Amino acid sequence: MKRSAKIQRHTAETQITLALNIDGAGKAKVATGVPFFDHMLTLLAKHSLCDLTVKATGDLDVDAHHLVEDVGIALGQAVVQALGDKQGIRRYGWSLVPMDETLAQCRVALDFSNRPYLVFTCKVWKDIANVELGNYRVGLTKEFLQGFANEARCNLHVDVLRGEEPHHVVEAVFKSLAKALDLACQRDPRVKGLPSTKGKL
């Protein structure tokens, strides 16, 4: 069965159409009006091996906050829809990704437990959160992760163990998320039914 989803999220602040194929080849077609964010979503698709299409517009004259957060929400909703009943999935995913001087870890990163929770730690966060990468403020990364975790209904821990260059920090986070997502969504032929002793996720 094809694990795919299409989400449309239209609010007074943003208009988003997002398509996701979990069992893809890492292809991306992304246009959000925020070039750095486009770059991050493209590499998220590439390294998770999901196919991702995102067309988003929003109130960028205010700032990119609403758009970035809402794309995270839409992506989380798409993951839930595409995974369906979650039969046979690994459920857990984790990764450790270097980006030059930066090391980011998704530690017990993704647990599709139906219990949303985000833990985000970064020692240099207070120094880089307000850095602008084009029209993308670094601090929006956490807003994206929160929106994704809430709607994917997953337990998500992201730890930036070290790093200095803001671009590298954000890129390592997105790559680490991608690899953890790939692992958690994989089907394991040894898993019969739901990967839970409760019998329900």
Buried (B, 14 or more C-beta within 10 A) or exposed (E): EEBBBBBEBEEEEBBBBBBBBBBBEBBBBBEBBBBBBBBBBBBBBBBBBBBBBBBBEBBBEEBBBBBBBBBBBBBBBBBBBBBEEBBBBBBBBBBBBBBEEBBBBBBBBBBBBBEBEBBBEBEBBEEBBEBEBEBBBBBBBBBBBBBBBBBBBBBBBBBBBBBEBBBBBBBBBBBBBBBBBBBBBBEEEEBEEBBEEEEEB
